[in-house]
Amino acid sequence: MIEIFTDGASSGNPGPGGYGVILRSGKHYKELSEGFRKTTNNRMELLAVIKGLEALKSPNQTVTIYSDSKYVIDSIEKKWVNSWLQKGFKDKKNKDLWLRYLDISKMHNIKFVWVRGHAGHPENERCDELAVGAYKQKNLLIDSVFEMEAAKGLT
C-alpha cells in the first residue's frame, strides 16, 4: 500500500506557485516539490497528484492519495472529468493536466481521501511547506501551457 500526500499553492491566482508531495510506503519516504513562475492553485493541486503518481516505479499499485483540494477530488470522484473528456474539455481549464492525470491513473488502483487544509494534518502541513517553499525559490520553472493560454486570453 502506497500513500501519497499532496498540496499545491500559489501566491496570487495566477502567480508564482508550487506543489509538494510526500510518498510513503512502509519504511520508504520521499518528498517532491517544484516551483513555477506563473500558474494557479488548481493547477498546482492537480500537478501534485500527477507528480506523485508518476514517481511510482511500478504499475498496478494500490494507492491512497490524500489531498485538501475539492477541485481535484470532486472532479475525479464525481466523474466530472469523464464528462469533460467526452466534451473535449470545452470551456474547461487545465485540459493538459487532466489528460496527463487520466493517462497515469489507468496504471494504478487509486483511492482519494479529502483532508481539511491548514487544520494540523502533519503530512498536509508538510506538503504545504514544500509547495510554498518551492515557489519562493529563485529560478522557477515555466508552466508553459498555462503561460501560453494566458497570453492568448484563454485562462
Secondary structure, DSSP 8 states (H G I E B T S, - for coil): -EEEEEEEEESSSSEEEEEEEEEEETTEEEEEEEEEEEE-HHHHHHHHHHHHHHT-SSSS-EEEEEE--HHHHHHHHT-HHHHHHHTTTTT-S-HHHHHHHHHHHTTSEEEEEE--TTSS-HHHHHHHHHHHHHHTSSS-B--HHHHHHHHTT--
